[in-house]
Amino acid sequence: MTTGEKIAALRKEQGMSQEALGEKLGLSRQAVSKWEADQAVPTMDNLMELSKLFGVPVDTLLRPDAELMPKTEDSDESWPGAENQPVRNGNRKWKIAAIAAAGLLCVSVVCSAVSLWRVLAMQQQIDTLRMQSGPSTIYYPDNTSAENSDLADWSENVTVDRQNTENLLVTVSAVPRSMLDGETAKFVVRSGDQSWECDAEDNNGYSGKLSVPFVDTFSVYLTLTGTNGETRNILVTSEYDLEQRLRLSVTAHWNNGGISSTGEKNPTTTVSGGVEVRVYCSSEDVKPASSNIVLYRNGKVQDMQPIDIKDFTGDSTFYTDVNWRNLEGELGEYRVKVVMLDNFDKLYTADVD
């Protein structure tokens, strides 16, 4: 059995809930739950308290191969006919019992010494790992159901940062179910191996705002650090598909007409016809602000025609006619593109196919 399984079995044997055990140890129900799920290891002080509470050695709690042995009642040393035995037999029994007890005491002392040595060695290994890896941190899985949430309330908003359109602006607030005196708080945004953080302002709960690079997926955590250095990381929310939600999707093609060329010695080019432009965005926060169909010759702007985008509804198609004739140069020198700015001044381009 693992340490967590042993704690759970002993707790149930005592008829205690996780919350009741946590109260006896001065900890939260979540801390006990993490022990029993083997997501965290009790500290040495907590192990000693558990040992006293359940009446089992610390070594028994730590060693996977050590079984939990139920206590047995003292055996009845009387048997039928015992009163007829000579007194010397009774004396001999007591001598044997005393020798056995002394032997058991010696074995117990040795086992306790070995157990203490092993516990101290294990604690030293744990402390070494903590020093190497920094503060112990557990990031919860993406599960924000009311039953498992450590938050009494929370809110979050994400949009494009107007100060830097390559970034996202994340505004978040959270109220933990339990708030401890002296805790410091910050919000951490994690995306893959990257993370960004800001201090959380305490105002009947915690709030913060931070600008992060434009990533497609991230999770927000409230990180609480106690006066003893112990850290609680609480998942607030997760966001997905931000590139699709907060960026315009712009495509364009010729509905009729196109680019054509006439003449061989002195060729001229004509760009004429109807251009169909589709613009899509799932967020109401992002919308096109200005758009043009631009004519390029060898990469340089020659002319442009504005697109009427005032009736954008989130998924709209716009039709615009262009008519550029008698242009010098060959057909291959010309390109037609849609150039669009959104309301955050983010630039988008799309070739007219």
N, C-alpha and C positions, 0 to 999 in steps of 0.2 A: 504494500500500500504506500502511496505517496504521503508526504506530510499533510497536504490539504485533505486527502481522504481520511486520514487519522483524526484530524481536528473535527471534521464533519461527523465522523462516527462517535467520537467522544462527546461532542456537543449534544447529539441526538440521544445518546445514552443518558445524559443528565437531564433531558427534557427541556433544553434551552433553545430559543430561537437565535438566529444570527444577531439580531438586534440586542437580545439579552446578554449574549456573550460579549458583544462589543461594549456594552455599558460596564460590565465587570472589569474590562481591560482599559476603559477610558478611550475607546476607539469607535469609529462609525461602523454601521452594518456593512457598508461597501468594503471596508478593509477586511472584515471577516470573510465576506463573499469572495474576495480576490485570493485569500489564502486557500480556501476550500476548492477554488477552481484552479489552483496552482499557477495563478497569474502573478503572485507576489510571495515572498518568503518572510515570515515573521522575524523581527529583530531578536537579538539575544535576550533583551529584557522581556519581550513578549513571550518568547519560548519558556523562560523561567516561570513566568506567571501562569502559562498554560499547564506547565508541569505540576505546579502547586495545585491549581484548580482541579485538574483531572486525576491527580495522584499517579502520574506515570513519569518515568525518567525522561529528561530532554533527549537522550540518545534514542529512546524508543520512538519519539516523534520525528526525528531526523532520518533514522536509518530505514531505507525501503525494505530491508530484510528482517527488521525487528517487528514481530507480531504483537498486537495488543492482547495481553493475557488478562482474562477476567479474574477478579478477586475470588478466592475460595474461602468458605467458612472453616473455622478451626475444626479439625476432625475429633470425633468422640473417641477417647482412648479406652472406654469401657467396652467389654464384650461379654457374652454369656460365659459365666464360670470364672470371671476375672477375680471375683472376691475370694475364690478358693486357692489362688496361686500363692506361693510362698512370698514373704516380704522381700527376699533377696532378688526375686525376679523383678519386682517393682523398682528396687534400687538400680538394678542393671539397666532397666528401661530408661530411667532418668539420666543415667550416665551416657547412654547412647544418644539420647535426645540432646544432651548438653554438647556432646562432641559434634553432633550434626549441626546444631545451631551455630557453634563456633566456626565450623567449616563454611556454612552458608554466609556468615557474617564476613569472613575473609574474602570469599568469592564476591560478595556484594561490594565490599570496599574496593577491590581490584577493578570490578566492572565499572563502578562509579568513576574511579580515577581515569580509566580508559575512555569512558564516555565524555568526561569533562575535557580531556585532552583533545578528543576528536571534535567536540563542539568548538573549542577555542581555535583549533586549526581551521575549521570550516568558516568561523566568523572572520578569521584573518584573511582567508581567501576571498570572502564576500567583500570585505573592506578594500582589499587590493583591487578587485574588479571595479568597484564603485569609483575608486580614485582614477582608474584608467579610463573608464567610460563616462565619467561625470555623474551628475545627479541621476538617480534611478527614475525612469520615466516610462509610464505605460500609456500608450495612446489607444483609446477605446475603439472597438469596431464601429462601423456606421450603423448605429442603432439608437434612434432618438425617440423610441416609444415611451409613453408615460411611465410604464412599469419600470423601465431600466434607466430612465433619465435622472441625472443628478441635478437637474435644473428645475426651479420652480417656474421660471418664465424666461423667454429670450426673444430677440428679434434681430434680423440681419437684412441689409440691403447692399447690393453690388451693382455698380454702374461704371461707365467709362470715366476715368479721371480727366476732367477738363484741363487741368494744369499740364498733363502729360498723356496724350491720347494713346500712347503705347502701354499705359498702365491701367489697372482696375482700382477703383476706390471702394473699399469695403468698410461699411459702417455697421457695428455690431454692439448689442447689449445683452447681458445675461445676469440672472439672479440665481445663484446656487441654493439648493435646499438647505445646506448647512454652511455657515460662515463663521470662521474661527478668529478670535482676537489675534491681532498682530500679523495676519496673513498679508502678503503682498500679491498683487494680481497683474497679469498681462495677458493680452490676446496674441495667439500664434496662428499664423496662416501657413499650412503645409501643403506642398504640391510635389509629390515624388520625393527626391532627396533635398529639395529646396524648402526653406522656411523663412518667414519674415515675422517680426513681432513689434508690438507697441505696448506702452504702459496702459493699464486699464484704470479709468477714473472711477472712484467709489462714490456713488450717489444713490443710496438705497438699492444697491446692485452695482454692476460694473458696466462701463461703456467705453468704447474706443473707436478709432478711425485710423486706417492705414492704407497707403497706396502700394500696390504690388505689381510686378510685371504681368502683362496680359497672358495668363495661362488658361488652359481649357478646363482644368479640374483642380479644385482645392478643397481642403477641410479647415474649419476654424475651431480652435481649442481655447478654452479659458484655463490658464495655468496659474494655480494658487500655490504659493510657497509659504510654509509655516515658519515660526521662529526657530524651530529645530532643524530647518533645512529640508524637511520632508515636502515633496511636491505632489500636488494633485492636478492631473490634467483631465479636463472635462470637455468632451466633444460638444460643440454648440450646433454646428450644421455642416453640410457638404454641398458643394456646387458642381454642376456638370455641364458640358457642352456650351461653355461660355463663348467660344469663338463663333458658334452658330447663333447664339442668342443675342450677342452684343456687337455683331458685325453685320454690315449690309452684304447681301449676296447680289451681285450685279452681272447679268448676262445680256448679250446683244447679238442680233443678226439682221441680215437684210430681209425685209418682208417682201420687197420687190426692188428691182434695179440692182445697182452695184457699181463697180469700177470697170470702166471700159476704155480702150485706146484705139485711135484711128491714125492712119498715115504711117509711112515707113521712113521717108527722109526727114521730115519735120513732124514727128508724132505729137499728137495732142491727147490729153486724157480727160475723161468725163466721169465725175462722181455724182450720181443722181439716183434717187429712189426713196423708198420708205424704210426707216430703221425702227425695229421693234426692240425695246429695252425692258427687261423684267427686273424688278427690284424686290427683294424679300428680306424681312427681318422679323424674328419672333418676339422681340422686345418692343414695347411701346416707347421706351426711352430713346431709341435710336431711329432716326429717320433721315432721308436725304434733304439737304439744305439747298444745294445748287447742282446743276448738271448740264453738260454740253456734249454735243457730238463734235469731235475735233478732227480736222484734216491735217495729216502730217505728210511732208515731202522730205525724204531722206532724214527723218527724225526731227525735222523742224516744223513748228506750227505754221500752217498756211491760212487756215480759216476755221471758224467754229459756228455751230448752230445750237442755240439753247434748247433744252428740253423742259416742257411744262410738267413739273412734278408736284404741283400744289395739292393734288387729290390722292396722295399716297395713303394707303390703308394698311400697310404691313406686308401685303403681297399684291403688287400692282404692275401692270404692263403699260408702257407709254409708247406712242407712235409719233415719229417725227420725220418730216420730209426734208431732204437736202437736195441741192441743185447747184453743183459746181461744175462749170463747163469750160471748154477751151483752155485747159490747164497745160502749161508747158511740161515736157518730159514724158517719159514712158510709164506705162501702167505699173511696173514693178517698183517705181520710186514712191508710190503713194500708199498710205495706210489710213484707216479710219478707226477711231477709238471713242468710247464713251469715257468721259472724265467726270467724276462725281465727288462731292464733299458731303459728309453727314453733318448733323447739328453739333458734333464734337470736333469739327474741322479735320476729321480723318479722311484721307484721300483714297479713292477707289478708281481703278481703270479696268476696262474690258474691251477687247478687240471686237469689232463688228465683223462677224464671219459671213 
